[in-house]
Amino acid sequence: MRSGFTQQLKINTIPISEVQFPSNTRDHIVNLLRALQAIYMNKEISVRIEKLLQEAIGTSQTSGRKGMGLWEVFVLAQLRLCQNLSYDDLLNLANYNVLVRRMLGKQINLGLAGESVDEYTFQNIYDNVSLVDDETLKKINAVIVEFGHGIFKKKDSDPLSLKTDSFVVETNTTFPSDYVLLFEAGRKCLNMIGEIAKQHKVKGWREVKSESSKLKSLCRSFGRATSAGGKNKAKNEIEACQAYLNKAKSLYKKVADFWEKDMPALLIDQKTLLVLIKVEWFKLMFEKHINLLERRIIGQEKIPAPEKVYSLYLPFTEWIKKGKKRPPIEIGKKLFVTTDQFGLIVDHCLGDNLSDRDSIMDIIDRVLEKYQLVSSWSTDKGFSSKENKALIQEVFPDLQLIMPKLGKRNKTEEAEEKSKPFKLLKNAHSAIESNINELENRGLDRCPNRSPEQFRNYVALGITAYNLHKIGKRLNEIKIKKEKTRYKKIMSAA
């Protein structure tokens, strides 16, 4: 049973709508909470978000054990990605920060002996904050952007000026080397099969730690041989690799024998079955990287990119070169973001092995389906192609497209790119770099989550938290402006 957005007042609590925030602070959490309060007080917007959360989490509000309320889930999820907080930091904020406690509708925790207040636990926060999925967060973000436009825009009829760019959200993985991945795959196979063998009394698996240690030693010896110099480097490298491969092959044969002979005879429960599913994956990777390393070092073959794996634990990870000097290579997933003139992110999507120029048409189609009033759209040179530009101008003739050409320009293109409107919008495009930098500082530089679903959820939470922070900052500016105007009137009357 979960409560919705309606607050149940208790002793020593105040209504969420009456929480006061300091206006003379630039604290990011205060700005986020200010925006959340404005959403809570807007009946139409809060009802729409509550309905979306109810559909996503899908629990009854009238029956079952009492769980964390939908408003608490929403607030805590946004807080985590507002300042790139760990779950421990989030737990501390939720239990001991006065403003956060008030916005959650909870009593203030003074830390006194014998004090009886509701406190969150680590597992409670961890289990609930991760419940909201990517698709729901995209719908919530659309509602938040609509609310933000009501605050930023002077008139509803004002058109949007959009900008699109991409950056890489890194996965939580180390630099991928085939010989290191080989060791990791072998180690995981040995450890997991060793546990199963111990549980089911399968003979021949008592020396798992020793075998794993020997494999690691040979892995490190090969690593030192590849980084060392000297006139015999090539010979030493091949010898070290051959010794490493011989050991890896003997261990793989042991793993394969278990899989073919011992495993079918086991009485498998559900827990063991889940472990065996993982063993199958790591066994496959063990065999694959033995083959890749042998071909690369012994056979002196250049491995094609599609055959490479960049993470055993995060197989959706990509090797991305964006043509930058620093960093030249990024390991993660490419995120495309589209912002408006107010800095709000109106659209985002993760690309699966997509280049910038291959993604732009889908982005424009998706965004213009939601927002019809768009006057201009700018990108950088990475999105530019003759075909894209011609197609966009044909399908959307009223859209002012700022897409600088990559390479040499003809006279017509030169005149277009030197025109005043083009140069103004091209210069304004740099604002999206600032927006991307802010996103990275708030947690979207590197995602700690492992599964593809949780990776997408983490990114979507980062987008909604960013937009809420922008709205809260604008609300604070409006409040300060009103206070200054009121002060001037008082002083002029005196």
C-alpha positions, 0 to 999 in steps of 0.5 A: 500500500502506497500513499499518493501525493496527498500529505498526511499531517502529523504532530511537528510537521508542516504542510509542504506548500508552506515550507520556506526556502532561503532566497540568498543561496545558490545551493542546488538542493534548495533550487530543486526542492523549490521546483518540487514544491511548485509542482506539488502546489500545481494541482493539474501537474502534480495529479498527472505525475502522480498518475504516471508514478502509480501506473509505473510502480503499480501498487494498491493505495488501499491494501497491502503492507504500507510502503514508501509514498509516491511523493517520497519516491519522486523527491528522493529519486530527484535528489540523488541525481541533483548532486551526484549523491551516493545512496549513503549521502541520500540516506543522510539527507533524507533523515537529517536535512531539515528542508528535505524532511519538510519537503518529504512531509516528515517530522524533523529529526533532532537526534535526541535520545528517546525521540520517535520519528520516521527514519529511512533505512538504506535498503528502503531507499535503494529498493524504492528509488530504482522502481521508476522506469525509463519510459515513465521518466520520459513522460514525467520529463515531458510534464516537467518541461511543460510546467517549466515553459509556463514559468520561462515563457512570456507568451504560450505562442512563443516558438522554441529555439532548439539545439542538439548535441551528444556526449558519452555517459561512461559505464562503470568499467575499466579499460578493456584489454583482451588478456585482462578480460580473458583472466576475468572470464576464467576467474568467474568460471572457476569461482562459480563452478567451485561454489557449485561443486562444493555444494553438490560434492563434485570432485576435482574443484578444491584447488580453485583459488590456486588455479585462479592465482596461477592464471592471474600471475601469467596474465600479469607476466604477459602484461609486463612483457607487452609494456617492456622494451628491449631488442627481444620484446617480440619474442618475450611477448609471444613466449609469455602469451603462449604460456598464458594461453596454455594455462587458460586452455587447460582451465577452459577444458576443465570448465567445459568437462564440468559443463558437459559431464558433471552439470547434467547429473546435478539436482539443480535448485532455482538458486543454482540455476541462476548461477549456471546461467551466469557460468554459461555467459562467462564460459562463452567469454572465456573461450572467445578471449582465448581465441582473440588473444591467440589470433592477435599475438600468435597469429599477428591478426588485426581483430575487427571491431565488431568481434571485440567485447569491451566489458564482461559485466556490461556487454552493452558498452561501446568504444566511442571515438568522437574525434576529440583530443582529450579524451580520444576514446570514451567507453560507455553509451552515447547520449543525445540531448536537445535543449531549448533557449531556456536550457530545458532538455526537451528530448533525450535518447541513448544511441546504440552504435549510432553516429551523430549524422545517423540519429538527427532525423529520428530526433527531429521527427520525435521532437516536432511531433511533441512541439509544433512551435519550433522556429530554429534548430542548431547542431554542430558539424558532426550532425552535418551531411548533404542528404540530412540537410536537404531532407530536413529542409524539404520536410520542414521548410519553415524550420530555420536549420543551423547545420554548419557544413563539415569540409569545404563550402561552395559560394552558396553555403559560404554566403548562408553561413556568413549571414547574420541570423545564421551566425547569431544562432550558431554562436548561441548553440555553444550554450548546450555545451554548458548544459552538458557540462552541468549534466556531467557534474550532476552524475551523468559523466559515469553511471554506476548501474550495471543492467541496460534497464538501470542504465537508462533509468539512471540517465532519465533521472539525471535529465528530470533532476536537471530540468527541475533544478533549472526551474527552481533556479528561475523561480528563485530569480523571480522571487528575488526580483519581486522582493527588490521591486517591493523594497524599491516601492517601500523606499520611494514611499519613505 
